[in-house]
Amino acid sequence: MAFVLEVLAVLATAVVFSPALAHALEFPGKLRLERGDYLTVQRIYYPGFTAVGFLEPVSSLLVLALLFVLPAGGAAFWWALIAFVALVAMQAIYWLVTHPVNRVWLKEQQLSGAGEKFFSSGRQEKLEAGGEAWTGLRDRWEYSHIARAVLTGVALVSLTIVAAIP
């Protein structure tokens, strides 16, 4: 049972790591964009990246289940705990920092079904008409994704170590 959970947790976390890493890698280029271009680029992410987003809580739940089947106090348990904490922190950053900014970027976008429900939840930041306010939101969004990539990377490495422990 532990082996199956280990494999599923590694796979789910690897998939979750992919978009987080993609966002982090495009950071330097996106900082060069003007407001209009940046906002246009932001809107292209949501269909594809949202499809992978459902795996974020799934990966956390898989690691939580893994914690229940690993021997408490062993090396594998502690590495799995590190992965779980990193995944929960990654989720917290999304809901507290990233998601409110997503709602700003998408407020003029026509959404339907699950996307509309998902992006209408939570608080929404205000986007001022002036020039500097959008850069603050941009920076929050971009840096939150770098933090999420680091945390997901920590989780993935930790889970790989768990899988390597006999």
Buried (B, 14 or more C-beta within 10 A) or exposed (E): EBEEBBEBBBBBBBBBBBBBBBBBEEEEEBEEBEEEEBBEBBEEBBEEBBEEBEBBBBBBBBBBBBBEBBEEEEEBBBBBBBBBBBBBBBBEBBEEBBBBBBBBBBEEEEBEEEBEEBBEEEEBBEBEEEEEBBEEBBEBBBBBBBBBBBBBBBBBBBBBBBBEEE
